[in-house]
Amino acid sequence: MSLPSAEALLAGTLALMTGVVERAALAQPLNTHGQSVLMAAKVRSQLFFLSRHPQLSDGFRATLARLRMHWERLTGPAAADPAPAVAAPPRQLWHRAPEQVQ
């Protein structure tokens, strides 16, 4: 089954993006940056839901499912559930709050 042209272009772009991130993760693992871990977990989650979306073709959903497997390797086994429950990091202000507002 061939993909429609727009889906083929999207699938190719997502695959290229995944390849770039995988190569970068070989040099410096994603888990060395907290924000990267959260973003990678969100990408993995989005790929999970897109791979089951009824408005996408079977071929595109299969491509998304394969890409999700790559992202699971990047995010590690601890974050392998489809809808990760990631606790928000503690809020930090850029500067101390003033004692009194004038």
C-alpha positions in Angstrom: 0.0 0.0 0.0 1.4 3.4 -0.9 1.0 6.5 1.2 -0.7 9.6 -0.1 1.8 12.2 -1.0 1.2 14.5 2.0 1.5 11.6 4.4 4.6 10.4 2.6 6.2 13.8 3.0 5.2 13.9 6.7 6.4 10.4 7.3 9.8 11.1 5.7 10.2 14.3 7.7 9.4 12.6 11.0 11.8 9.8 10.1 14.6 12.2 9.3 14.0 14.2 12.6 14.1 10.9 14.5 17.3 10.0 12.8 18.9 13.3 13.7 17.9 13.0 17.4 19.1 9.4 17.6 22.5 10.4 16.3 22.7 13.3 18.7 21.6 11.0 21.6 24.6 8.7 20.8 27.0 11.6 21.6 25.1 12.9 24.6 22.1 10.9 26.0 18.8 12.7 26.3 18.6 11.9 30.0 21.4 14.4 30.6 18.9 17.2 30.0 15.7 17.2 31.9 13.8 19.3 29.4 14.9 16.9 26.6 13.5 14.0 28.5 10.1 15.6 28.9 10.0 16.6 25.2 11.1 13.2 24.0 8.4 11.6 26.2 5.8 13.9 24.7 7.0 13.0 21.2 6.7 9.3 22.0 3.2 9.9 23.4 2.0 11.9 20.4 3.3 9.2 18.1 1.4 6.6 20.1 -1.9 8.4 19.7 -1.2 9.3 16.0 -0.4 5.7 15.2 -4.0 4.8 16.3 -5.8 7.8 14.7 -8.7 6.7 12.5 -8.3 9.6 10.0 -4.8 8.5 9.0 -4.1 5.8 6.4 -2.9 2.3 7.5 0.5 2.9 5.9 1.1 6.2 7.7 -0.1 4.7 11.1 2.4 1.8 10.6 5.2 4.3 9.9 4.2 6.2 13.1 4.2 3.0 15.1 7.7 2.2 13.9 9.0 5.7 14.7 7.5 5.4 18.2 9.7 2.3 18.8 12.8 4.5 18.0 11.6 7.1 20.5 11.0 4.4 23.1 14.7 3.5 22.8 15.6 7.1 23.2 13.4 7.8 26.3 14.3 4.5 28.0 12.2 1.7 29.5 11.0 3.8 32.5 9.0 6.0 30.2 7.5 3.4 27.9 3.8 3.8 28.8 1.6 5.5 26.1 0.5 8.4 28.2 3.4 9.3 30.5 2.6 10.9 33.9 5.4 13.3 34.2 5.5 15.5 37.3 6.1 19.1 36.6 9.4 20.4 37.8 9.3 22.8 40.7 8.6 26.3 39.7 11.6 28.5 39.9 11.5 32.3 39.6 14.1 34.1 37.5 14.6 36.5 40.4 13.4 36.7 44.0 9.9 38.1 44.6 9.9 41.6 46.2 8.9 41.8 49.8 6.4 44.5 49.0 4.9 45.8 45.7 4.6 49.6 45.6 
